[in-house]
Amino acid sequence: MTGWSIDPSGVQSVLASVETAAAELRTALDSASTSFAELATGAGPNMADIPAAIQALMESEQGRLTAIGNRITAGSLGASTATIGYIQGDEEMAATAQTAAGQAAASGDLSFFSSTGTP
């Protein structure tokens, strides 16, 4: 790569869309979990096993769902921090933010972004 070519307003627009979609995903997953729990308690004896099995599946996938959330958050914070570095003319800061986003996505540790003061 010979240089950076970033449209900051475009990045802001994409990040706003990502934030909206992530919030909708969280709401849908929370709602589904609550619905399955309610179905399990309200279903008759012949049907109680179905919502309970679906709820157990959701619980077994919690680690993966958390990892997806970590990747969304880390990617958004990384893009935001890299764009700030680009705007400030600091390509090293932008590259560091990009690397930190990948590491945070894998580990779930977002502390790099807290220490940089990124929103």
Contacts in CASP RR format, 6 or more apart in sequence:
PFRMAT RR
TARGET T0000
AUTHOR 0000-0000-0000
METHOD contacts of the structure
MODEL  1
MTGWSIDPSGVQSVLASVETAAAELRTALDSASTSFAELATGAGPNMADI
PAAIQALMESEQGRLTAIGNRITAGSLGASTATIGYIQGDEEMAATAQTA
AGQAAASGDLSFFSSTGTP
3 91 0 8 1.000
4 86 0 8 1.000
4 91 0 8 1.000
4 94 0 8 1.000
6 82 0 8 1.000
6 83 0 8 1.000
6 86 0 8 1.000
8 83 0 8 1.000
8 86 0 8 1.000
8 87 0 8 1.000
11 79 0 8 1.000
11 80 0 8 1.000
11 83 0 8 1.000
12 83 0 8 1.000
14 79 0 8 1.000
15 76 0 8 1.000
15 79 0 8 1.000
15 80 0 8 1.000
18 72 0 8 1.000
18 76 0 8 1.000
19 76 0 8 1.000
22 69 0 8 1.000
22 72 0 8 1.000
22 73 0 8 1.000
22 76 0 8 1.000
25 72 0 8 1.000
29 58 0 8 1.000
29 65 0 8 1.000
32 58 0 8 1.000
33 55 0 8 1.000
33 58 0 8 1.000
36 51 0 8 1.000
36 52 0 8 1.000
36 54 0 8 1.000
36 55 0 8 1.000
36 58 0 8 1.000
37 51 0 8 1.000
37 55 0 8 1.000
39 50 0 8 1.000
39 51 0 8 1.000
40 48 0 8 1.000
40 51 0 8 1.000
40 52 0 8 1.000
40 55 0 8 1.000
42 48 0 8 1.000
43 50 0 8 1.000
43 51 0 8 1.000
67 108 0 8 1.000
70 104 0 8 1.000
70 105 0 8 1.000
70 107 0 8 1.000
70 108 0 8 1.000
70 110 0 8 1.000
71 105 0 8 1.000
73 104 0 8 1.000
73 110 0 8 1.000
74 101 0 8 1.000
74 102 0 8 1.000
74 104 0 8 1.000
74 105 0 8 1.000
74 108 0 8 1.000
74 110 0 8 1.000
75 101 0 8 1.000
75 102 0 8 1.000
75 104 0 8 1.000
75 105 0 8 1.000
77 97 0 8 1.000
77 101 0 8 1.000
77 104 0 8 1.000
77 110 0 8 1.000
77 113 0 8 1.000
77 118 0 8 1.000
78 97 0 8 1.000
78 98 0 8 1.000
78 100 0 8 1.000
78 101 0 8 1.000
78 104 0 8 1.000
78 113 0 8 1.000
78 118 0 8 1.000
79 101 0 8 1.000
80 118 0 8 1.000
80 119 0 8 1.000
81 93 0 8 1.000
81 94 0 8 1.000
81 97 0 8 1.000
81 100 0 8 1.000
81 101 0 8 1.000
81 113 0 8 1.000
81 116 0 8 1.000
81 118 0 8 1.000
82 93 0 8 1.000
82 94 0 8 1.000
82 95 0 8 1.000
82 97 0 8 1.000
82 98 0 8 1.000
82 101 0 8 1.000
83 94 0 8 1.000
84 93 0 8 1.000
84 97 0 8 1.000
84 118 0 8 1.000
85 91 0 8 1.000
85 93 0 8 1.000
85 94 0 8 1.000
85 97 0 8 1.000
86 94 0 8 1.000
97 112 0 8 1.000
97 116 0 8 1.000
100 112 0 8 1.000
100 113 0 8 1.000
103 109 0 8 1.000
103 112 0 8 1.000
104 110 0 8 1.000
104 112 0 8 1.000
104 113 0 8 1.000
END
